[in-house]
Amino acid sequence: MTSITGRVTPFPSYAGLRESSLLLRTVAQITRNRLATASFGFVLLLVLVALLAPVITPYDPLALDKKANLQAPSFDHPLGTDQRGRDIFSRLIYASRISLSVGIVAVLLSTVVGVPVGLMAGYFRGTTDTILMRILDALLAFPPILLAMAIVTIIGPGSTNAMVAVAVTGIPTFARLARASTLSQVELDYVTAARAIGAGSWRIIFRSILPNAFAPVLVQMSLAVAYAILLEAALSFFGLGTQPPTPSWGAMLSEARGYLHLAPWYAIAPGVIITLLVLALNTFTDGLRDALDPSHQH
């Protein structure tokens, strides 16, 4: 196409316009779902609070004050103090940095490893599919919490190792989901056309099939973050995740068990925030799934 100045300008990319249009329709569909929008806003707010933790926390989350141990919620300590006099509100905010980072990074690692495995299994099929799926079946034979505990026991406790353990437990889910999506795409006309013009297998897998099979993976990523946060909290609860004195929601719940009759507020704060975050992520996932479903597009 020639412009007024005589310079040749390329036609706009149809694929790019199509992807942009799909993104706009998806965002518009989600914003019409008020509950999903509110849930996403809550998650963003919590992420912002975690990022600004050094600025908004009134106390050092590690500072000990034996004179203020197990104080009830007050103006000075909105959520009370723990058995060592540490401000629960400050520790709760700093703990959100651990839980959110572990949840998000673990899911990204699961996706980066699991999705290519599933794509290869679904595209090449045959022996490749059999070998890869049997390896994943071996991982799926263990309950995720037991598998994560076994991994952390082997490589040692800590938030980073807990992140790796949570990521490993999520790989089979993403791989099987990507495989199922690939099997539904691999015989379609656009894949046949790509083969006909001489496109290589890897180009077809990652440039053609992946964009068309990524919608269910995106929904699973949103749901998996909630599950990863719960799993990290469980590991910390059993002393296998974040190690003291670093604050963690699971560790705070574990410490609060011994003080339920003296300081019930100690367990309520981390319990409520875990519940609200998981509920918000699940609600947003429902809205995202509906927005990406063609039957809900108008």
N, C-alpha and C positions, 0 to 999 in steps of 0.2 A: 504494500500500500504506500503511495507517494503522498508526502505532505505538501503544503503550500510552498514551502521553501525548496521543494524538489528533492528532499532527502527521503530515502526509502526507510519506512518504519515498519517493523514487523507486526503481523496480526496478533492480537492478544491471545494468550494461551487459553484454550477452551478448558483444559483440565484445571488450570489455576482459577478461572472464573467459576467453574463448577464447585471446587473445593471451598472457595470463598462464599458462594451462595449457600452451600450446605452448612457452613459454620454460622452464617448469619441466621439461617432458619432455626438452627439448633439453639442458639442464644435466645432468639425471640420466643421459642417454645418454652424454654426454661423460665424466662422472666414472666411468662403468663401463669406459671405455677408458683403462687405466692409462698407456699410452704417450702418448696425447694429453694426458692430465692432467699427466704429468711434463713434456712439452714446453711446455705452457702455463705451468707453474710456472717453468721455466727462463727463458722470455721475460719473465715478470713479475719474476723476480730480476734479470735484466739491466736492465730498465727502472728498478727500484729502485736498482740500483748507479749507473746514469747520473744519476738525480736526486740521489743523495747523493754525487756525485763530489767536491765541495769538502771533504766531511767525511772521506771514507775514503781519499783518495789521500795517500800518504806524502810526495810531493814535488810541487813546482810543475811542471806538464807542459812549461812553456816555459823553465824555468831551465837555463842552460848550465853545464857543468862539464867543461872540456877535460881535466882530470886523470883523469876517470872514463870517457872515451870507450871504447865497445865492450867494456865489462866483461861477463864471463859472469854468468849468474844466480847470485845469492848471497843471504845473509840480508838485506843492506842493499837489494839490488835483485833482487827475486824473479824478474823476467823479464829481467834484464840492463839494459844501457844502449845508447843508439844512438851514432852517430858524433859527436855533439856532447855526449855525456855526460848526456843527458836520460833520466830513468827511464822505461823502456818500459811498466811496469805502470801508472804514473800516466797516461801518454799514451794507453794502451789504454782506460782507463776514461773519460777525457775524450772520446776519439774516439767512444765509444758514444753520447754525447749527440748528436753530429752525425749519425751514421748512423741512429739510431732516429728522431730528429726529422724528418730528410729523408724516410725511408721512410714514416712514419706520415702526415705532413702531405701529402706528394705523393700518396699513395693517397686521402686524404680529398678533395683537390682534384680528382683524376681522377673520383672518385665523384660529387661535387657537380655537375660539368660533364657528365660522360658519361651518367649515369643519366637526367636529365631529357631529354637529346637523344634517347636511345633510347626513352624512354616516348612522346615526341611522334611519333617516326618510326613506332613500332608502332601507336599509336592512330589518328593521322590518315591514315597510309598515303598512297597516291597521290603527288602532286608533292612534298609535304613529306618523305615517306620517301625518295624518289629523290634529292632535293637533299642532305639530311643524310647519307645513306649514301655518296654519291659523294665528299663532303668527307672523310668518315672513311676511305674507301678510299684516298684520296690520301695520308693519313697512314700507313696500313698498308702502302703501297707501299715505305716505307723501313724497313730494319731498325732496331729501337728504339735500339740503341747509336749508329748513325750519325745518326739523327734527333736524339737528345739531344746529341750532339757538335756538330751543326750549329746547334742552338738556342743552346747555350752559347757557341759561337764568335761568334754574332751579338750576343747580349746581354751577353757577357762572363763570365769565370770567377767562381767563388765558390759557397759552399754554398747561398745563397738562389736564385741563378740555376740551379744544378744541380737544386734542388728543383722549380723551375718546369719545367725540361726533362723531368725524370722524370715529372712530372704530365701533361704534354702527351702523352708516349708511351703513357700508360695510358688516356687518354680513349677511343680507339676500342674497346678491349676491353670497357670498362664499358658503352659505348653499344650495342654490338652484343648484349651479353648482356641488357641491359634491353629492347631491342627484341624479341629472341626470346621473352623471358618475357611481354612485353605481348601479342604476337601470339597466344600460347597462352591468354591470359586474356580478351582483348577480346570474344570471342564467347560467353563463359559467361553463365549466367542472371543472376548478380548484377549484371553490367554492363548487361545489357538492362533489368533492373528499375530500376537507377539512372537510366537514360535515361528510362524510362517515367514516373517521378515528377518529372521535370523537372530533374534534377541537371545542372549545366554540365559541359563537357568537362574543364576543369581540376580541378574537384572530383572527377570520376570518376577522372582520371589519378592524382592525388596522394593522395586519400583512400580509394579503392577498389582500384585496380589495383596501386599501388606496394607496399602492405603484403603483398599476396599474391604479388608477383613479386620480393620482396627477398631471399628465401633464397639463390638462386644468386649474387646480388650480394654478399651477406655472405661467402660462401665465397670468392669471387674476391678480395674485399678482403684476407682473411687471406693468401691466396697472393701477392697483388700486393705486400704489404709486403716479403716476402722478395726478390722480384724487384727492387723499388725500391732496397733496400739494396745488392744486387749491382750495380745500374746506377750508383748513386752512388759505390760503391767503384771501379768501372771508370773513371768520369769523373775521380775524384781521382787514380787511378793514372796517367792520362794528363796530369795537371796542369790539368784543366778544372773540377774540383770545388772542394773546400775548399782554400784556399791556405795555404801555410806562413806562419808557424810553427804555425798552428792544427792540432792533431792530427786525423787522419782515418785510418781503417783502410786505405783504398786508397792514400793518400799514404805511409803507413808501409810498405806493401808495395813501392811504387815506390822509396822510398829504400833499402830493404833489398836490392834487387837487386844493388847494387854491393858488398855486403859478405857475400854468401852463403858465401864460402870462409873469411872471418875471423870472422863472427858469425852463424851459421845461426839462432840463437835469435831474431834480430831479425825475420826473416820468418815464423818459425813462429807467434809469438804472435798477430798480426793474422789470419794465414791460418786458424788453428784457430778463433778466435772467430767469424769470418765463416761458416765451414763449420758450426759448431755452431748458430749462430742460424738460418741458412737451413734446416738440417735440422729444427730444432725447429718452425719456422713451417710447413714442409711437412707434418710429422707431425701437428701440431695441425689443419691444414687438412683432412687426410684424416679425422680424427676428427669435425670439425665437419660435413663433408659427409655422413658416415654418420649423424650425429645428426639432421640436417635432412631426410634421406631418409625418406619415409613408410614405405618397405618395411622400414626398420630400427627403426621405432617399435614398442614392445611395450606 
